[in-house]
Amino acid sequence: VVVTIDGQHYETTVKSDLTWSVAVDSGHVTDSSEVNATVTTTHYGTHNQHAAANEAYKVVSITIDSIATDGEVTGQDSLHEQTIVGHVNGDAKEGDAVTVTVGGQAYDTTVDKNLNWNVSVPGHVLMDADKDAVHATVSVTSPVTGQAVVAADTDKAYTVSVHPTIDINPITGDDVVTEHEGDAKQISVSGTVAGDAQADDNVVVTIDGQHYETTVKSDLTWSVAVDSGHVTDSSEVNATVTTTHYGTHNQHAAANEAYKVVSITIDSIATDGEVTGQDSLHEQTIVGHVNGDAKE
C-alpha cells in the first residue's frame, strides 16, 4: 500500500486481517485536504493489479486575536463587558460554532462570513478567573457522521493590571498643627483614592505607630478621626488603600503626608512674674520658647 498526501509517499503492507495503517507527518496532513491510497497485489504473478481510493477531509484552525482590546484587563475593565475577538482558517466556514471558555464559564458564538468571530464576556469573569487565559474551540460538521466535531482549539493568555492610588489631604488643612489644634481630642485625617480603587475599599491610616481603619466612601473620599496626641507626637502620616473587588488580583497603594507641629511657651514675665511699681518705670522682658517645627 502506498499512501500519498501533500506530494509525499508513505509505504506499508496489508495485515493478516486485511487492514493497513501508516504514520504520516502531521504537517503534510494539515497542508492538504485529501489523501490517496493505492494497493498493489503481490500474489498473482504477471496478473497483479492495483486499486486506488481518495479521502477528502477538513483541516480547521482557530486563533484568538485579542482579549479586552489590548490583552490587559484592568480594574476598570472588570466593571464592564469585554470583547474577545478571533478568526478561523482552513475549512471552517460561516455559521460554525465557536465556544470560548474563561474562568469555568462558557460563551458561545458563531463564525461570520469573513471567518471572524467575537464574544462578549463580563469583565469580572476575566478578573476573577483562576487562570489568566482564554480557551476557544471551533466545531465543524463531520462529513462521515454528520455530527458536530470540535475541530480545533487554542489558548491565549492575558495580563491583569490593578493599580489603585491614594492621596492624603493636608493635615488640618495646611500641614501645620497649631497648639490650639493639638489641644483638641481628635484630629481628622482625610483624603481621596483614584485609579482602580473603589467605594468600600479598605484604608488604614498609620501615625505614631498607631493604626486607624476606615473605608472609601461612594465619592471616593475617606476620613478617620485620629487621637490628637498621636498627631502631635509625630510629623508624618501614612495611608494605605487595599482594593476589595478584584479577587486574587487585589492590590494596595500607599501615600505619606509630612506636617509640622508647633507650640509656644512663655517662660517668664518681668523675670519673676511679678510686676512691681518700680518695674513699671522701666521696660520689662517677656521670655519664651517654641517647640516642634518652629524655627529661627
Secondary structure in CASP SS format (residue, H / E / C, confidence):
PFRMAT SS
TARGET T0000
AUTHOR 0000-0000-0000
METHOD secondary structure of the structure
MODEL  1
V C 1.00
V E 1.00
V E 1.00
T E 1.00
I E 1.00
D C 1.00
G C 1.00
Q E 1.00
H E 1.00
Y E 1.00
E E 1.00
T C 1.00
T C 1.00
V C 1.00
K C 1.00
S C 1.00
D C 1.00
L C 1.00
T C 1.00
W C 1.00
S C 1.00
V C 1.00
A C 1.00
V C 1.00
D C 1.00
S H 1.00
G H 1.00
H H 1.00
V H 1.00
T H 1.00
D C 1.00
S C 1.00
S C 1.00
E E 1.00
V E 1.00
N E 1.00
A E 1.00
T E 1.00
V E 1.00
T E 1.00
T C 1.00
T C 1.00
H C 1.00
Y C 1.00
G H 1.00
T H 1.00
H H 1.00
N C 1.00
Q C 1.00
H E 1.00
A E 1.00
A E 1.00
A E 1.00
N E 1.00
E E 1.00
A E 1.00
Y C 1.00
K C 1.00
V C 1.00
V E 1.00
S E 1.00
I E 1.00
T E 1.00
I E 1.00
D E 1.00
S E 1.00
I E 1.00
A C 1.00
T C 1.00
D C 1.00
G C 1.00
E E 1.00
V E 1.00
T E 1.00
G C 1.00
Q C 1.00
D H 1.00
S H 1.00
L H 1.00
H C 1.00
E E 1.00
Q E 1.00
T E 1.00
I E 1.00
V E 1.00
G E 1.00
H E 1.00
V E 1.00
N E 1.00
G E 1.00
D C 1.00
A C 1.00
K C 1.00
E C 1.00
G C 1.00
D C 1.00
A E 1.00
V E 1.00
T E 1.00
V E 1.00
T E 1.00
V E 1.00
G C 1.00
G C 1.00
Q E 1.00
A E 1.00
Y E 1.00
D E 1.00
T E 1.00
T E 1.00
V C 1.00
D C 1.00
K C 1.00
N C 1.00
L C 1.00
N E 1.00
W E 1.00
N E 1.00
V E 1.00
S E 1.00
V E 1.00
P E 1.00
G H 1.00
H H 1.00
V H 1.00
L H 1.00
M H 1.00
D H 1.00
A C 1.00
D C 1.00
K C 1.00
D C 1.00
A E 1.00
V E 1.00
H E 1.00
A E 1.00
T E 1.00
V E 1.00
S E 1.00
V E 1.00
T E 1.00
S C 1.00
P C 1.00
V C 1.00
T C 1.00
G C 1.00
Q C 1.00
A E 1.00
V E 1.00
V E 1.00
A E 1.00
A E 1.00
D E 1.00
T E 1.00
D E 1.00
K E 1.00
A E 1.00
Y C 1.00
T E 1.00
V E 1.00
S E 1.00
V C 1.00
H C 1.00
P E 1.00
T E 1.00
I E 1.00
D E 1.00
I E 1.00
N C 1.00
P C 1.00
I H 1.00
T H 1.00
G H 1.00
D C 1.00
D C 1.00
V E 1.00
V E 1.00
T C 1.00
E H 1.00
H H 1.00
E H 1.00
G H 1.00
D C 1.00
A C 1.00
K C 1.00
Q E 1.00
I E 1.00
S E 1.00
V E 1.00
S E 1.00
G E 1.00
T E 1.00
V E 1.00
A E 1.00
G E 1.00
D C 1.00
A C 1.00
Q C 1.00
A C 1.00
D C 1.00
D C 1.00
N E 1.00
V E 1.00
V E 1.00
V E 1.00
T E 1.00
I E 1.00
D C 1.00
G C 1.00
Q E 1.00
H E 1.00
Y E 1.00
E E 1.00
T E 1.00
T E 1.00
V C 1.00
K C 1.00
S C 1.00
D C 1.00
L C 1.00
T E 1.00
W E 1.00
S E 1.00
V E 1.00
A E 1.00
V E 1.00
D E 1.00
S H 1.00
G H 1.00
H H 1.00
V H 1.00
T H 1.00
D C 1.00
S C 1.00
S C 1.00
E E 1.00
V E 1.00
N E 1.00
A E 1.00
T E 1.00
V E 1.00
T E 1.00
T C 1.00
T C 1.00
H C 1.00
Y C 1.00
G H 1.00
T H 1.00
H H 1.00
N C 1.00
Q C 1.00
H E 1.00
A E 1.00
A E 1.00
A E 1.00
N E 1.00
E E 1.00
A E 1.00
Y C 1.00
K E 1.00
V E 1.00
V E 1.00
S E 1.00
I E 1.00
T E 1.00
I E 1.00
D E 1.00
S E 1.00
I E 1.00
A C 1.00
T C 1.00
D C 1.00
G C 1.00
E C 1.00
V C 1.00
T C 1.00
G C 1.00
Q C 1.00
D H 1.00
S H 1.00
L H 1.00
H C 1.00
E C 1.00
Q C 1.00
T C 1.00
I E 1.00
V E 1.00
G E 1.00
H E 1.00
V E 1.00
N E 1.00
G E 1.00
D C 1.00
A C 1.00
K C 1.00
E C 1.00
END
